[in-house]
Amino acid sequence: MISKLADALKLKYQPVAIIWSDKKPEAALQFSGQRWGCVISMFAQAAKGKTVAFDREHYGCMGGGVGLGFGNRYLDYSGGIECFYRFLSSGNEDWEKGKKAIKEAESKLRPEALDNFLYGERYIKTPELTKKRVDNMPMVNIRQKYVIFKPLRDVNIDGEKPEVIAFVVNPEQLSALVVIANYAREDDQNVIIPFGAGCQTIGIQVYREAKSAKPRAVVGLTDLSARYQVVNSLGREYLTFAVPLKMYLEIEENVEGSFLQRHIWLALAEQEK
């Protein structure tokens, strides 16, 4: 699938199409067994040209299963979902249920994850606030077997329908995408930066926008844990910018005649070489 937008942006990395499918592409990368892994590390592989597949047995981590659209995987957390609320906030070492779940956690979690189980990631202030955030997440359980990450250039639009197109962008490219996202709209509120895991800001939070009559773009990779996983493979300067297919087609159509063909952007783009 040829993208005028990707060409105009002078991207280092391929835009990634996120596709729901009942068929796994041949030679697709996939997590092995129940081994822990970060969905965003696989997204980085897709941005570099690989095809990646996830299913309900191979999604890397519980947050990844949620972000991809495989339902509420937080229910599977060691000690139950209440322990997860404390994992994301203040930790499990000082409450009774958490203390009882430590042995289970020790047998299942990596050292870093066990440390966060005990003392908390501290990304949300309290377990009570974490519960409210989780209750308000736009979780879905897609009917298809696989979620596929595929370089947009390799997508056959006649036979494949992406749910999301996600870009890996530096500050100048992000700026251009913010402008083009608002270019043909009546207001200027068409890009959001929600709090969430890196996989959620290319997954379920964009799936939610796809249901809107006027979908918005979602800026992501503001998740510190995800950045920690991919900083060496992608680079420190990059964020994600993800849009539902409907919005992608809208902004793709607006490349011709826009600022992307004028001297300010062309000068900035030339500096990217």
N, C-alpha and C positions, 0 to 999 in steps of 0.2 A: 504494500500500500504506500504509494508515493505521498509525501507530505510537504506541501509548499511551506507550511509553517516551520517545520523542522529545518528545512533548507534556509529559510530566511533568518532563523535564529542562530545559525552556525553552531549547532550543538556539538559538544564533544561526545556525548553519549546518545544512543538511540532512544527515542520515545518508546515506552513499553505499553503494549496493549494487554489489558487484563480481560480474559475471556472465560466464561463459564461453559463447560463442555462435558459430555459423557464419554468422550474419547480422548485418551492421552496421546499426544504426539510421540512418534517414534524418536528415540534418543533424547527425550526430555530429561533434564536434570531433576532429581527428586531427593528429598531427605530419605535416609535409609532407616527403616524400622521406626522405633520410638526415640531415636537419637535427638537430643536437643539441637535446635538451630534457629537462626534469626531469619524471618521472612525477608527482611530488608537486605540481608546479605545475598539472598537468591535474586531479589529485585536488581541488585547491582550486576549480577551475572547476566540477567536479561538485557539490561542497559548496555552491556558490552557485547551483545549479539547472541547469547544463548537462549534456548527455550526451556522453561521451567514448569513443572507441574506439581500441584498439591492435591491431596485428597484427605478424607477424614481420618486416615491413619498416618499421614505424613504431612504435618504442617509446622513442625519445628518446636513450637511452644504454645501454651494455652492462649496467650495474647494473640499469637499469629493465627490460631484457629478462629478466634473471634473476629480478627481483622479481615480475614479472607471471606468470611460468611458461612462458617460451619457451626453456627449456633453458639450457645453460651458455654464455652469450654472452661470458664472459671469455676464451674461446678466441680471440675475434676481436680482442683488444686489440693495439695496435701493438707489434710485437716478440714477441708470443706471451704466453701466460698467466704465464710467469715474470716478464715485465716488469710485468704487472698486480700480482703479489705485491709488487713493489717500489714500484709506484705507491701502493698503500695503506699502505705502511710507510716504508721508509727512502730510496726514490728510486732512479733508474737511472743517475745520472751517474757512479758510481764502479765500475761493473762492465762487463766487456767486451761482453756481449751487449746491454746497455742502450745503451752508446755507439754500437754498430753500428745500433741501431734509432732513433737520434735523428732522422735525416733523414726516415724514415717518419713518426715522431711529429710532426715539424714540419709535414708536409704534411696531416695529418689532424686534429690537435688544436687546440682553442681556446687562446689564450694562457694562461688560468688552468690548463687541463688539462695543457698542456705544462709549465708550472712544476711541477705535481704529479708529472708523469712524471719530471722531472729530480730533484726534491728530496723527493718523497713527501708524501702527505697526513698521515702520521705518526699514523694512527688505530690501528694495530697496531704493536707494537714492532719485529718483525723479519719479513723475507720468509718465514722458515720457519714462524713462527706464522700468518702470513696463509694459507699453503698449507694448514695444518691446518684453519683456519677454513673456507676454501672447500671443502675435502674434506668437511666436516661439514655444509655447507649443505643444507637440504631441497629441492634443485633438482628441478623437474619440467618436463616438456615436454608441456603439455596438448594434447589431440587437436583441440580446437576452434580455429578460425581467429582469433577475436577475444576479447580481454578488454575488457569494457565497464564503465565507471564511470557510474552512473546515480543521480540522486537517488531515495531510497527511496520518496518519495511518488509517483513516476512508474512504479513497478514494478507490473506486473500479475502477481500471484502465481500466477494460474491458468495463465499462459503463460510465465512467466519464473521461474527458480530461481536466486537469488543464491548464490554460494559464500561470500561474506563480507559482513557489514554493518560499516561503519567510521564511527565518530563523530569529530567534531572538537569537543574539549571543553576548557573551562577547569578550574582546580583543583577548584572545587566540584563541577562535573559529573563530573569524573574520580573524585572521592571517592565520589559517589553510585553510579557504575557499578561501582566496586570493591566496594561494599557489596552491590549487587544481584547481582553475579556470584557472590558467596559465600553469598547469602541462603538458598538452598534446597539447599546442598551440605553434606556431612558434615565437610569439612575447610575450611581457610582458605587454600588454595594454588591458587586458581583464576584468578589474574591474574599474568602474567609481563611483565617488561621486558627483552627480550633485546637484545643488541648487534646492530645491523644497519642497513642503508640504510632510509630512510623508506619506499620502495616495498616492501621486503621485509617490513616490520612490518605492512603491510596486505595483503600478497600471500602469498608462499610460506611464511612462518612461520605464518600463519593457516591456509593450506591444510593444513599438517602437523597442526595442532590438529584440523582437521575429521575427520581419520582416527582420532582417539582416541575411545574409548568415553566419556570424560569430558573434552571439550575445554576449554581455558582461553582466556581473553581475552588479547590482546596489546596492550600499551601501546607506542606508537611516536611518531614525529616527534622522537625524541631524536638523530637523525642531524644533525650540525651543518651539513653541506653542504645537506641538504634544508631545514633551517630557514632557512638563508641565502637560499634561493630563494623561500620563501613568507612570510617574516616581514612583508613589506609588504602582501601580499594577504590574509593570514589574521589576523595579529596575533601579538605575542610570547608571549601567555599560553596559546596552544593546543597541545595534544598530540592524538594519535589514540588511539582505543580500538577495536580491531577484534575481531570474534567470528565464528566460523563460523555459518552459518544455524541449525544445530541449537541452538547456545547462545543465539543471538538469540531464537529462539522460546521457549526456556526462560525467559529473563529477562523477555521481554515478557509472558508469562503470569503472572509473579510481581509485576507492578506493582500490581495490585489487592490491597489489604489490607496493603501493605508500608509502610515508612518514607516512601516517596515521597508518601504521602497524609497524613503526620503533620506536626505543627507545626514541627519543627526544619528539615526539608527545605523545607517551604512558605515558611518565613521566609527561608531562603537563596535560594530560587528567586525570591522577590519582589524581592530585591536585584539580581537579574540584569536586571530591566526597565529 
